[in-house]
Amino acid sequence: MAEEKLKKEETLAMRLKLIGQSCRLFYSEDPVKIIRARGQYLFDENGRRYLDCISNVQHVGHCHPAVTKAAMAQMDVLNTNSRFLHDNIVLYADRLASTLPERLCVFYFVNSGSEANDLALRLAQQYTRREDVVVLDHAYHGHLKSLIDISPYKFRKLAGQKEWVHVAPLPDIYRGIYREDHPNPGQAYADTVKDLIEEIHQKGRQISAFFVESLPSVGGQIVLPEGYCSKVAEYVRSAGGVFVADEVQTGFGRLGSHFWGFQLQGADFCPDIVTMGKPMGNGHPLACVVTTKEVAAAFTANGVEYFNTFGGNPVSCAIGLAVLDVIEAEDLRGNATRVGTHLKDMLKKLQAKHEVIGDVRGVGLFVGLELISDRLKRTPATKTAARLVKRLKEEDQIFVSTDGPWENVLKFKPPMCFSLENADLVVRCIDHVLTDMNANELRLENEDI
Ligand SMILES: Cc1ncc(COP(=O)(O)O)c(C=O)c1O
């Protein structure tokens, strides 16, 4: 049983004093202290239980016994760096390979999604011997300096856009430049990348890579339109670049129907580099880059060793293997499909009742609920979204968060053991809060209440 070492007020005071204030807390006005967790539930210091719709990292459920057991067993025997021969790293790479298209067969293990994307950038730049990168608007690829440079979500608030970074429109068919009524939004958005590449060439520059989250998350839980990736890959490759799929949020079966997000784009589509992270270690820092033999060979050819102290160590790989085992043994992909489809259907029913719900989208347990104050103009209802999130926490002990350029999209990325009953409860509570927020409150979207 977890015990509190400090009173909540003491923890908060120490945190404010000792931890950098850019490391923000959830619910900063009234932060929650969590002292233990299990499955899809988090418990505070008073034993109060919260339903977790946020923790996509604790993929197979918080503190899954099979994962902690695998970690402890390996921890007790050996943990070294990956310069010694060990079974776990190769067995794990082999298991991952079985989930991927054949040409993605060379693995590099690292410790975070940011490290994975930074290495992907190096691989792409080394292979193509070029620097320039195309990214989607509002994208986020990590917190390292190299990745802030290719993350419009961050660099717009910081140093701005570097001359080697080029931003293509986000293929958001709800509020982007081409919408659901367009006959072929996948092609139309892919053409914006083609035009951008032409502009880049006109400036006398050449592209190295196109980076994309397989389903853009901070962009607002976007599902890329059909055909988009294949077309973009065609344009990018014919310009000499490589296609990098960032699966840090979307991999490992979250979508149910597919193990990887890029597979939604069809069996024929295969990126040149894939990065993975968050769910891989169920909370243990474990991430990875996988690429083709050709890209890997170019990286090797520079003659410089790639050494990562913690990446691919026996404990991390034992954990990674255990996570894969649990996904299979508990049919968590099947669960993601069943529960995710039910959640989306129920939210769509709510959309018919509440004007403020503009869009419901997603696949499996990656779902977005976009709130708007005007259905015609699709004006983001940012404050309503914030109030709803706050009330769900305070009245119903449900943790949900928002995303999207206007923070008006409620995102659902719960642990994969999320149940039908959990989905029903969430929808019931959202319905209750939205019904209770009287028309005035909803109309006053643009004013502080
Ligand atoms: C799509 C995507 N890529 C990369 C990262 C960076 O991963 P990490 O925080 O593990 O460094 C994140 C983190 O939120 C992410 O959402």
The ligand as a MOL file (V3000), in Angstrom:
LIG
                    3D

  0  0  0     0  0            999 V3000
M  V30 BEGIN CTAB
M  V30 COUNTS 16 16 0 0 0
M  V30 BEGIN ATOM
M  V30 1 C 3.8740 12.8850 -31.2670 0
M  V30 2 C 4.9470 13.0280 -30.2490 0
M  V30 3 N 6.2330 12.8550 -30.6140 0
M  V30 4 C 7.2380 12.9670 -29.7060 0
M  V30 5 C 6.9830 13.2750 -28.3950 0
M  V30 6 C 8.1160 13.4010 -27.4040 0
M  V30 7 O 8.1590 12.3130 -26.5710 0
M  V30 8 P 8.8520 12.3890 -25.1240 0
M  V30 9 O 8.0500 13.3070 -24.2900 0
M  V30 10 O 8.8630 10.9550 -24.6810 0
M  V30 11 O 10.2450 12.8980 -25.3350 0
M  V30 12 C 5.6630 13.4630 -27.9690 0
M  V30 13 C 5.3570 13.8030 -26.5520 0
M  V30 14 O 4.3220 14.2490 -26.1900 0
M  V30 15 C 4.6290 13.3360 -28.9230 0
M  V30 16 O 3.3520 13.5160 -28.5740 0
M  V30 END ATOM
M  V30 BEGIN BOND
M  V30 1 1 1 2
M  V30 2 1 2 3
M  V30 3 2 2 15
M  V30 4 2 3 4
M  V30 5 1 4 5
M  V30 6 1 5 6
M  V30 7 2 5 12
M  V30 8 1 6 7
M  V30 9 1 7 8
M  V30 10 2 8 9
M  V30 11 1 8 10
M  V30 12 1 8 11
M  V30 13 1 12 13
M  V30 14 1 12 15
M  V30 15 2 13 14
M  V30 16 1 15 16
M  V30 END BOND
M  V30 END CTAB
M  END
